Amino acid sequence: MIAITDLEKTFGDRVLFEHVDLQLNAGSRYGVVGANGSGKSTFLKILMGDDGATTGEISMPKSARIGMLRQDRFVDDAETVVRVAMRGDEVAFAALEELEQLAQQDNPDPERLGTCDEILHATGGYGLEAEAAKILVGLGIEEAALHAPLGRLSGGYKLRVLLAQALVGRPDALFLDEPTNHLDIVSIRWLERFVVAFRGCAVIVSHDHRFLNEVSTHILDVDYGTIQQYTGNYDAFLASKVETRDRKEAEVARVERAIEEKKASLERFKAKATKARQANSRLKQLERVEIERLQPTSRRYPKFDFPIRRPSGKDVLEVKGLSKSFGEKHVLRDVSLTVRRGERIAIIGANGLGKSTLLKIAVGKLEADRGEARWGHEAKAGYFAQDHRELLTHNGQSAHDYLWSLCQDETTGFVRGLLGRLLFSRDEVDKKLGSLSGGEAARLVFGKIAIERPNVLVLDEPTNHLDLESIEALAGALSTYEGTIVFVSHDRWFVSKLATRVVEIHREGINDFVGTYDEYLDRYGADHLSVVSAPDAKAKRMSGPPPAPKKSAAPEAHKSEDEPQQPRRRASLRRVSTKSRDV
């Protein structure tokens, strides 16, 4: 469907990628991976027409309908949520708008009325609002908010509306840039089922390990100055890439050994007068042999480390009868739990049910309406806020000076060494806090926590803004941490690597499960949260496309209650002109 020929993109002297030849087909789903700054989003922008390639060609059918999710899309805050989503089907929405305008006229043009009616029947436009509402609810937008102005939603929920807009248009090709950002586990599961059921060509940039595993049929790896295609999901790609790299390194080593052995043999010949001239000639030839040098990977792994100053007591945190409301919205109801030394507790649940609120109350950033959270003997908490920039208050301060202010007894060499392990280069250590990227700011806060040496880590969405390599490095460091961890995360791979206990927050309280996240899924099923999070679990189920085949059977009670239906495309849809590619 999409043919990419000899694509190259450069910025000045820097080559992001070159010699890229790919054929992206309908029915396939391509996960795009690579280090931050490697060119993933740039590649997607080139596909979407938002950026140009330096050289090369991209071709796709002119009639192709394109759905896009950008991270920087402009929207009209005054427009209602559902109408913003409806704009995803540009042709049908334009016909509906014209029909509304004609309805306001005393003597509307019958020919225009007929044309609008024909278009709406051809595109299914009369059901566009219902379809948009179905997708919005599936992505976690409450029905009560559908007809409210978009401006009333937070930035994260606005992104969900834009995601719905990309899906509503029933595109032939779907380009998504970090679609799981700001989604909770319930909405990510819904999106997975939608994408897996999608029959077109999907190209998705994501740092969500499990999401890539669930939806990808191929991986496009942006590395070594090019883009290489691998068949299979993310785990299959990792195994294949390591195997390919090992094979190439072995071949280079074999050639080097052969040359050295030949040189040694010729050196022996030089001792014989009759062979010396011939041997010297052959040696010069060998010296001119060029051995292929493997280009270094652009991937970099930070070295996180979280030492503790001293252990805490056995009982780390006691939460008793905790309740919290914001106006008329109840987010926590009579929550009680005990955290014990050495546990790694994942707090999970749909957005808006109080996960972050619970952590903020625990660390003293927020007061409860009722109940208390009391720390145990010798417990010292290190806190990573979801909006971790709130911890970096002096925008004019450098990264180096910020960390040094926390450990003034240490040398500047100690601070620079720590920053180097957190992937700050020699020049970047003097970067001002206000100009740090999201990933840099997150790594710096982890450096702050390392200096504090707490015996309890309270982490609110710690993987936000991190690339896959940093997430893997963080999971590895936390898995060997000697203290206690209480964390909120919507990254299911991260949760599965760490959690020894799962506390599920729902509308009526909590479900406290002692065991790993995979054991939790075995007990309750992958879609359990979508059922218990619904305002009315019997009358209200989320809708959308059919689920992907399950790897293991889930309880029958949750088998099909919230399985969304993929909208069918009418045969007559092809007759409608759709020149615009930005839907």
C-alpha positions as CSV (number, residue, x, y, z in Angstrom):
1,M,0.0,0.0,0.0
2,I,2.8,2.4,0.9
3,A,6.1,2.1,-1.1
4,I,9.2,3.8,0.3
5,T,12.2,4.1,-2.0
6,D,15.7,5.2,-1.1
7,L,14.5,7.5,1.6
8,E,17.0,9.7,3.3
9,K,16.6,12.4,6.0
10,T,19.4,14.7,7.2
11,F,19.7,17.7,9.5
12,G,22.8,19.6,8.4
13,D,25.7,17.1,8.6
14,R,23.7,14.7,10.7
15,V,22.1,11.7,8.9
16,L,19.0,10.4,10.7
17,F,18.5,7.6,8.2
18,E,19.3,6.7,4.6
19,H,19.0,4.0,2.0
20,V,15.5,3.1,3.4
21,D,13.5,0.8,1.1
22,L,10.2,-0.5,2.5
23,Q,6.9,-1.9,1.4
24,L,4.1,-1.3,4.0
25,N,1.1,-3.4,3.3
26,A,-2.6,-3.3,4.2
27,G,-3.5,-5.7,7.0
28,S,-0.1,-5.2,8.6
29,R,0.8,-3.2,11.7
30,Y,4.2,-1.7,12.0
31,G,5.6,-0.7,15.3
32,V,8.4,2.0,15.0
33,V,11.1,1.8,17.6
34,G,14.4,3.5,18.2
35,A,16.3,5.6,20.7
36,N,15.0,9.1,21.5
37,G,16.3,11.4,18.8
38,S,16.9,8.6,16.3
39,G,14.2,9.8,13.9
40,K,11.1,7.8,14.7
41,S,8.7,10.7,14.8
42,T,10.4,12.4,11.9
43,F,9.9,9.2,9.8
44,L,6.2,9.3,10.8
45,K,5.9,13.0,9.9
46,I,7.3,12.3,6.5
47,L,4.7,9.5,6.0
48,M,2.0,12.0,7.1
49,G,3.2,14.7,4.8
50,D,4.1,17.0,7.7
51,D,7.8,16.9,6.9
52,G,9.8,16.4,3.7
53,A,12.5,13.8,3.1
54,T,16.0,15.0,2.0
55,T,15.9,12.5,-0.9
56,G,13.7,9.5,-1.8
57,E,10.1,8.8,-2.7
58,I,7.0,7.7,-0.9
59,S,4.0,6.6,-2.9
60,M,0.5,5.5,-1.9
61,P,-2.9,5.4,-3.6
62,K,-4.3,8.9,-4.1
63,S,-7.7,7.7,-2.9
64,A,-6.3,6.4,0.4
65,R,-8.0,7.7,3.5
66,I,-5.4,8.6,6.2
67,G,-6.0,8.7,9.9
68,M,-3.3,10.5,12.0
69,L,-2.6,11.2,15.6
70,R,0.0,13.9,16.1
71,Q,1.4,15.0,19.5
72,D,1.1,18.7,18.6
73,R,-2.2,18.9,16.8
74,F,-4.1,22.2,17.0
75,V,-7.8,21.9,18.1
76,D,-10.6,24.3,18.7
77,D,-11.3,24.3,22.5
78,A,-14.8,25.8,21.9
79,E,-16.0,22.9,19.8
80,T,-17.8,20.0,21.5
81,V,-15.9,16.8,22.2
82,V,-18.0,14.6,20.0
83,R,-17.8,17.0,17.1
84,V,-14.0,17.2,17.3
85,A,-14.0,13.4,17.0
86,M,-16.5,13.5,14.2
87,R,-14.2,15.6,12.1
88,G,-12.1,12.4,11.6
89,D,-14.5,11.5,8.8
90,E,-13.9,14.7,6.8
91,V,-16.3,14.0,3.9
92,A,-19.2,12.8,6.1
93,F,-18.7,15.7,8.6
94,A,-18.6,18.3,5.8
95,A,-21.9,16.9,4.4
96,L,-23.5,17.0,7.9
97,E,-22.4,20.6,8.4
98,E,-23.8,21.6,5.1
99,L,-27.0,19.8,5.8
100,E,-27.3,21.6,9.1
101,Q,-26.8,24.9,7.3
102,L,-29.4,24.1,4.7
103,A,-31.9,23.2,7.4
104,Q,-31.6,26.7,8.7
105,Q,-32.7,28.2,5.3
106,D,-36.3,28.9,4.4
107,N,-35.8,27.6,0.9
108,P,-32.9,25.2,0.8
109,D,-31.5,24.0,-2.6
110,P,-33.1,20.6,-3.3
111,E,-30.1,19.6,-5.4
112,R,-27.7,20.3,-2.5
113,L,-30.0,18.5,-0.1
114,G,-29.9,15.5,-2.4
115,T,-26.1,15.6,-2.8
116,C,-25.6,15.7,1.0
117,D,-28.1,12.9,1.5
118,E,-26.3,10.8,-1.1
119,I,-22.9,11.4,0.5
120,L,-24.2,10.6,4.0
121,H,-25.8,7.3,2.9
122,A,-22.6,6.4,1.0
123,T,-20.3,7.1,4.0
124,G,-22.6,6.0,6.8
125,G,-22.5,9.7,7.9
126,Y,-26.0,9.5,9.5
127,G,-24.4,7.3,12.1
128,L,-21.2,9.3,12.5
129,E,-22.1,10.9,15.8
130,A,-23.0,7.5,17.3
131,E,-19.8,6.0,16.0
132,A,-17.7,8.9,17.4
133,A,-19.4,8.6,20.7
134,K,-18.8,4.8,20.8
135,I,-15.1,5.3,20.2
136,L,-14.8,8.2,22.7
137,V,-16.4,6.1,25.5
138,G,-14.1,3.3,24.6
139,L,-11.1,5.6,25.1
140,G,-12.4,6.6,28.6
141,I,-14.3,9.8,27.8
142,E,-17.5,9.8,30.0
143,E,-20.8,10.2,28.1
144,A,-21.6,13.3,30.1
145,A,-18.6,15.1,28.6
146,L,-19.3,14.3,25.0
147,H,-21.3,17.5,24.3
148,A,-19.1,19.7,26.5
149,P,-16.6,22.1,25.0
150,L,-13.2,20.4,24.4
151,G,-11.5,23.1,26.5
152,R,-13.0,21.6,29.7
153,L,-10.8,18.5,29.3
154,S,-7.3,18.2,30.5
155,G,-4.4,17.8,28.0
156,G,-4.4,14.0,28.4
157,Y,-8.1,13.7,27.6
158,K,-7.8,16.1,24.7
159,L,-5.2,13.7,23.3
160,R,-7.8,10.9,23.6
161,V,-10.3,12.9,21.6
162,L,-7.7,13.4,18.9
163,L,-7.0,9.7,18.9
164,A,-10.8,9.1,18.5
165,Q,-10.7,11.6,15.6
166,A,-8.0,9.5,13.9
167,L,-10.0,6.3,14.3
168,V,-13.5,7.6,13.4
169,G,-12.5,8.3,9.8
170,R,-12.3,4.5,8.9
171,P,-9.0,5.1,7.3
172,D,-7.1,2.9,4.9
173,A,-3.8,3.8,6.7
174,L,-3.4,4.8,10.3
175,F,-0.4,6.8,11.6
176,L,-0.2,7.0,15.4
177,D,2.5,8.9,17.4
178,E,2.7,7.6,21.0
179,P,-1.1,6.7,21.1
180,T,-0.9,5.2,24.6
181,N,0.4,8.4,26.2
182,H,-2.1,9.6,28.9
183,L,-4.3,6.4,28.5
184,D,-5.1,4.2,31.4
185,I,-4.9,0.4,31.2
186,V,-8.6,0.1,30.3
187,S,-8.2,2.5,27.4
188,I,-5.0,0.9,26.2
189,R,-6.7,-2.5,26.1
190,W,-9.6,-1.0,24.1
191,L,-7.1,0.6,21.7
192,E,-5.2,-2.7,21.3
193,R,-8.4,-4.5,20.2
194,F,-9.2,-1.7,17.8
195,V,-5.8,-1.7,16.2
196,V,-5.6,-5.5,16.0
197,A,-9.0,-5.5,14.2
198,F,-8.0,-2.7,11.9
199,R,-7.8,-4.0,8.3
200,G,-5.7,-1.2,6.8
201,C,-2.0,-0.4,7.2
202,A,-1.0,0.9,10.7
203,V,2.3,2.6,11.5
204,I,2.7,3.3,15.2
205,V,5.5,5.0,17.2
206,S,5.3,3.7,20.8
207,H,7.4,3.2,23.9
208,D,4.9,0.8,25.4
209,H,6.6,-2.6,25.3
210,R,3.4,-4.7,25.8
211,F,1.3,-2.6,23.5
212,L,3.9,-3.2,20.7
213,N,3.9,-6.9,21.5
214,E,0.1,-7.1,21.3
215,V,-0.5,-5.1,18.1
216,S,2.6,-5.3,15.9
217,T,3.0,-7.7,13.0
218,H,6.3,-6.0,12.1
219,I,8.8,-3.8,13.7
220,L,10.6,-0.9,11.9
221,D,13.9,-0.3,13.8
222,V,15.4,3.2,13.4
223,D,19.0,2.5,14.2
224,Y,22.5,2.3,12.6
225,G,21.6,5.3,10.3
226,T,18.8,3.4,8.5
227,I,15.4,1.8,9.1
228,Q,15.3,-2.0,9.1
229,Q,12.1,-4.1,9.0
230,Y,11.7,-7.2,11.2
231,T,8.8,-9.6,11.1
232,G,7.0,-10.3,14.3
233,N,6.2,-8.4,17.5
234,Y,8.6,-6.5,19.7
235,D,10.0,-9.5,21.6
236,A,10.6,-11.3,18.3
237,F,12.4,-8.2,17.0
238,L,14.7,-8.1,20.0
239,A,15.7,-11.7,19.6
240,S,16.2,-11.3,15.9
241,K,18.2,-8.1,16.2
242,V,20.6,-9.6,18.7
243,E,21.1,-12.7,16.5
244,T,21.8,-10.5,13.4
245,R,24.3,-8.3,15.3
246,D,26.0,-11.4,16.8
247,R,26.3,-12.9,13.3
248,K,27.8,-9.8,11.8
249,E,30.2,-9.3,14.6
250,A,31.3,-13.0,14.2
251,E,31.9,-12.5,10.5
252,V,34.0,-9.4,11.0
253,A,36.0,-11.2,13.7
254,R,36.5,-14.2,11.3
255,V,37.8,-11.9,8.5
256,E,40.2,-10.1,10.9
257,R,41.6,-13.5,12.2
258,A,42.1,-14.7,8.6
259,I,44.0,-11.5,7.7
260,E,46.2,-11.7,10.8
261,E,47.0,-15.4,10.1
262,K,47.9,-14.5,6.5
263,K,50.1,-11.7,7.7
264,A,51.9,-14.0,10.2
265,S,52.5,-16.5,7.4
266,L,53.9,-13.8,5.1
267,E,56.2,-12.4,7.8
268,R,57.8,-15.9,7.9
269,F,58.3,-15.8,4.2
270,K,60.1,-12.5,4.4
271,A,63.0,-14.3,6.2
272,K,63.8,-16.1,2.9
273,A,65.6,-13.9,0.4
274,T,63.9,-15.5,-2.6
275,K,60.5,-14.9,-1.1
276,A,61.0,-11.5,0.5
277,R,59.9,-9.3,-2.4
278,Q,56.7,-11.4,-3.0
279,A,55.9,-11.4,0.7
280,N,56.2,-7.7,1.0
281,S,54.0,-7.2,-2.0
282,R,51.3,-9.4,-0.5
283,L,51.6,-7.7,2.9
284,K,50.9,-4.3,1.3
285,Q,47.9,-5.8,-0.5
286,L,46.5,-7.1,2.9
287,E,47.0,-3.7,4.5
288,R,44.8,-2.2,1.8
289,V,42.0,-4.6,2.5
290,E,39.1,-2.7,4.1
291,I,37.2,-4.6,6.8
292,E,33.5,-3.6,7.2
293,R,33.1,-1.7,10.4
294,L,29.8,-2.1,12.1
295,Q,28.1,1.2,12.8
296,P,27.5,1.7,16.6
297,T,23.9,1.6,17.7
298,S,22.1,4.9,18.6
299,R,20.5,3.1,21.6
300,R,21.8,4.2,25.0
301,Y,20.9,2.7,28.4
302,P,21.1,4.8,31.5
303,K,22.6,3.2,34.6
304,F,20.1,3.8,37.3
305,D,21.0,2.9,40.9
306,F,19.0,3.4,44.1
307,P,21.1,2.7,47.2
308,I,19.4,3.0,50.6
309,R,20.9,4.7,53.7
310,R,19.4,2.2,56.1
311,P,16.5,-0.3,56.1
312,S,13.0,0.7,57.4
313,G,11.0,-1.1,60.0
314,K,8.9,-4.1,59.0
315,D,5.7,-2.1,58.7
316,V,6.5,0.7,56.2
317,L,3.1,2.5,55.7
318,E,-0.3,2.1,57.3
319,V,-3.3,3.6,55.5
320,K,-6.6,3.6,57.5
321,G,-10.0,4.6,56.3
322,L,-8.7,7.0,53.7
323,S,-11.3,9.0,51.7
324,K,-10.9,12.0,49.4
325,S,-13.3,14.0,47.3
326,F,-12.9,17.0,44.9
327,G,-16.1,18.8,45.1
328,E,-18.8,16.3,44.3
329,K,-16.4,13.8,42.7
330,H,-15.4,11.0,45.1
331,V,-12.0,9.5,44.2
332,L,-11.1,7.5,47.3
333,R,-13.6,5.7,49.5
334,D,-12.5,4.2,52.9
335,V,-9.2,2.8,51.6
336,S,-7.1,0.8,54.1
337,L,-3.9,-1.1,53.5
338,T,-0.6,-2.0,55.1
339,V,2.7,-1.8,53.2
340,R,5.4,-4.1,54.4
341,R,9.2,-3.9,53.9
342,G,10.4,-5.3,50.7
343,E,7.1,-5.3,48.9
344,R,6.7,-3.8,45.4
345,I,3.1,-2.7,45.2
346,A,1.5,-1.6,41.9
347,I,-1.5,0.7,42.2
348,I,-3.7,0.2,39.1
349,G,-7.1,1.2,37.9
350,A,-8.9,3.5,35.4
351,N,-8.0,7.2,35.3
352,G,-9.8,9.5,37.8
353,L,-10.3,6.9,40.6
354,G,-7.6,8.3,42.9
355,K,-4.3,6.4,42.2
356,S,-2.2,9.5,42.1
357,T,-4.2,11.1,44.9
358,L,-3.4,8.1,47.2
359,L,0.3,8.6,46.6
360,K,0.1,12.4,47.1
361,I,-1.6,11.9,50.4
362,A,0.9,9.3,51.5
363,V,3.9,11.7,50.8
364,G,2.1,14.7,52.4
365,K,1.4,16.6,49.2
366,L,-2.3,16.4,49.7
367,E,-4.6,16.1,52.8
368,A,-7.2,13.4,53.1
369,D,-10.9,14.3,53.9
370,R,-11.0,11.3,56.3
371,G,-8.6,8.7,57.5
372,E,-4.8,8.8,57.7
373,A,-1.6,7.6,56.1
374,R,1.1,6.9,58.7
375,W,4.7,6.0,57.9
376,G,6.5,3.3,60.0
377,H,9.7,3.3,61.9
378,E,12.8,4.6,60.0
379,A,10.8,4.8,56.7
380,K,12.1,7.5,54.4
381,A,10.3,8.0,51.1
382,G,11.7,9.2,47.8
383,Y,8.9,10.6,45.6
384,F,8.6,10.7,41.8
385,A,5.6,12.9,40.8
386,Q,3.6,12.2,37.6
387,D,4.3,15.9,36.8
388,H,7.9,15.5,37.9
389,R,8.8,18.9,36.6
390,E,7.2,20.3,39.8
391,L,10.3,19.1,41.6
392,L,12.5,21.1,39.3
393,T,11.5,24.6,40.3
394,H,14.5,26.8,39.3
395,N,14.4,26.8,35.5
396,G,17.6,28.9,35.3
397,Q,19.6,26.4,37.3
398,S,21.8,23.8,35.4
399,A,21.3,20.1,35.8
400,H,24.8,19.9,37.4
401,D,24.1,22.6,39.9
402,Y,20.7,21.2,40.8
403,L,22.1,17.8,41.8
404,W,25.2,19.4,43.5
405,S,22.9,21.5,45.6
406,L,21.6,18.2,47.0
407,C,25.0,16.8,47.9
408,Q,27.4,19.7,48.6
409,D,29.7,17.4,50.5
410,E,30.5,15.5,47.3
411,T,32.9,16.6,44.6
412,T,31.8,18.0,41.2
413,G,33.4,14.8,39.7
414,F,30.9,12.7,41.7
415,V,28.0,14.8,40.3
416,R,29.3,14.7,36.7
417,G,29.8,10.9,37.0
418,L,26.2,10.5,38.2
419,L,24.9,12.7,35.3
420,G,27.0,10.7,32.8
421,R,25.4,7.5,34.0
422,L,22.0,9.2,33.5
423,L,23.0,9.9,29.8
424,F,23.9,13.6,30.2
425,S,26.9,14.3,28.0
426,R,29.7,16.7,29.0
427,D,27.9,19.6,27.4
428,E,24.5,18.6,28.6
429,V,25.4,18.7,32.3
430,D,25.2,22.5,32.1
431,K,21.8,22.5,30.4
432,K,19.2,24.6,32.2
433,L,16.3,22.9,34.0
434,G,13.8,24.8,32.0
435,S,15.1,23.5,28.7
436,L,15.3,19.8,29.6
437,S,13.2,17.4,27.5
438,G,10.7,15.2,29.3
439,G,13.1,12.2,29.4
440,E,16.0,14.3,30.6
441,A,13.9,15.8,33.4
442,A,12.7,12.3,34.5
443,R,16.3,11.0,34.6
444,L,17.4,14.0,36.6
445,V,14.7,13.4,39.2
446,F,15.9,9.8,39.5
447,G,19.4,11.2,40.1
448,K,17.9,13.3,42.9
449,I,16.3,10.2,44.4
450,A,19.6,8.3,44.2
451,I,21.4,11.0,46.1
452,E,18.6,11.0,48.8
453,R,19.1,7.2,49.3
454,P,15.5,6.6,50.6
455,N,14.3,3.1,51.7
456,V,10.9,3.6,50.1
457,L,10.2,4.7,46.6
458,V,6.8,6.3,45.8
459,L,6.6,6.5,42.0
460,D,3.8,8.0,40.0
461,E,4.0,7.0,36.4
462,P,7.8,6.7,36.4
463,T,8.0,5.5,32.8
464,N,6.3,8.6,31.3
465,H,8.7,10.4,28.8
466,L,11.2,7.5,29.0
467,D,12.2,5.6,25.9
468,L,12.2,1.8,25.8
469,E,15.8,1.5,26.7
470,S,15.4,3.8,29.8
471,I,12.3,1.9,30.8
472,E,14.2,-1.4,30.6
473,A,17.1,0.0,32.6
474,L,14.8,1.4,35.2
475,A,12.9,-1.9,35.6
476,G,16.3,-3.6,36.1
477,A,17.5,-1.2,38.7
478,L,14.2,-1.3,40.7
479,S,14.1,-5.1,40.6
480,T,17.3,-5.2,42.6
481,Y,16.3,-2.3,44.9
482,E,16.6,-3.3,48.6
483,G,13.8,-1.1,49.9
484,T,10.1,-0.9,49.3
485,I,8.3,0.3,46.2
486,V,4.8,1.7,45.9
487,F,4.1,2.8,42.3
488,V,1.4,3.8,39.8
489,S,1.9,2.8,36.2
490,H,-0.1,2.1,33.1
491,D,2.8,0.4,31.5
492,R,1.8,-3.3,31.8
493,W,5.2,-4.6,30.9
494,F,6.8,-2.5,33.6
495,V,4.2,-3.6,36.1
496,S,4.7,-7.2,35.2
497,K,8.4,-7.0,35.8
498,L,8.2,-5.4,39.2
499,A,5.0,-6.0,41.1
500,T,4.8,-8.5,43.9
501,R,1.4,-7.2,44.9
502,V,-1.4,-5.5,43.0
503,V,-3.8,-3.0,44.5
504,E,-6.6,-2.3,42.1
505,I,-8.6,0.9,42.8
506,H,-12.2,0.9,41.7
507,R,-15.3,3.0,42.3
508,E,-16.2,1.4,45.6
509,G,-12.8,0.9,47.2
510,I,-9.9,-1.4,46.5
511,N,-9.1,-5.0,45.5
512,D,-5.8,-6.1,47.2
513,F,-4.2,-9.0,45.4
514,V,-1.0,-10.5,46.7
515,G,0.9,-11.8,43.7
516,T,2.5,-10.7,40.5
517,Y,0.7,-8.8,37.7
518,D,0.6,-11.9,35.5
519,E,-0.9,-13.9,38.4
520,Y,-3.5,-11.1,38.8
521,L,-4.4,-11.4,35.0
522,D,-4.7,-15.2,35.3
523,R,-7.1,-14.7,38.2
524,Y,-9.3,-11.9,36.8
525,G,-8.6,-11.7,33.1
526,A,-7.0,-8.9,31.0
527,D,-10.3,-6.9,30.7
528,H,-11.3,-7.1,34.4
529,L,-10.6,-3.4,35.0
530,S,-12.9,-2.3,32.2
531,V,-15.8,-4.1,34.0
532,V,-15.2,-2.9,37.5
533,S,-14.3,0.7,36.4
534,A,-17.6,1.3,34.5
535,P,-20.0,3.7,36.3
536,D,-22.7,1.0,35.9
537,A,-21.1,-2.3,35.4
538,K,-24.4,-4.0,34.3
539,A,-25.9,-1.3,32.0
540,K,-22.8,0.4,30.7
541,R,-20.0,-1.4,28.8
542,M,-17.4,0.1,26.6
543,S,-17.7,-0.5,22.9
544,G,-15.3,-0.8,20.0
545,P,-13.7,-3.5,17.9
546,P,-13.6,-7.2,18.7
547,P,-10.8,-8.3,21.0
548,A,-7.6,-9.9,19.7
549,P,-7.2,-13.7,20.3
550,K,-6.3,-14.3,23.9
551,K,-3.2,-16.2,24.9
552,S,-4.9,-17.7,27.9
553,A,-8.5,-18.1,28.7
554,A,-10.1,-15.4,30.9
555,P,-13.0,-16.0,33.2
556,E,-16.3,-16.5,31.3
557,A,-17.9,-13.5,33.2
558,H,-15.6,-11.1,31.3
559,K,-15.4,-12.9,28.0
560,S,-17.5,-10.6,25.7
561,E,-19.2,-8.0,27.8
562,D,-17.1,-5.1,26.6
563,E,-16.0,-6.4,23.2
564,P,-16.2,-3.4,20.8
565,Q,-17.5,-3.9,17.2
566,Q,-15.3,-2.6,14.3
567,P,-17.4,-0.3,12.1
568,R,-18.1,-1.9,8.7
569,R,-17.2,-0.1,5.6
570,R,-19.9,0.2,3.0
571,A,-19.0,-0.9,-0.5
572,S,-20.2,2.4,-1.8
573,L,-17.7,4.3,0.3
574,R,-15.1,4.0,-2.5
575,R,-17.3,6.2,-4.8
576,V,-16.9,9.2,-2.5
577,S,-14.0,11.6,-3.3
578,T,-11.6,12.0,-0.3
579,K,-8.7,14.1,-1.4
580,S,-7.7,15.3,2.0
581,R,-5.2,13.1,3.8
582,D,-5.5,14.8,7.2
583,V,-8.5,13.3,8.8
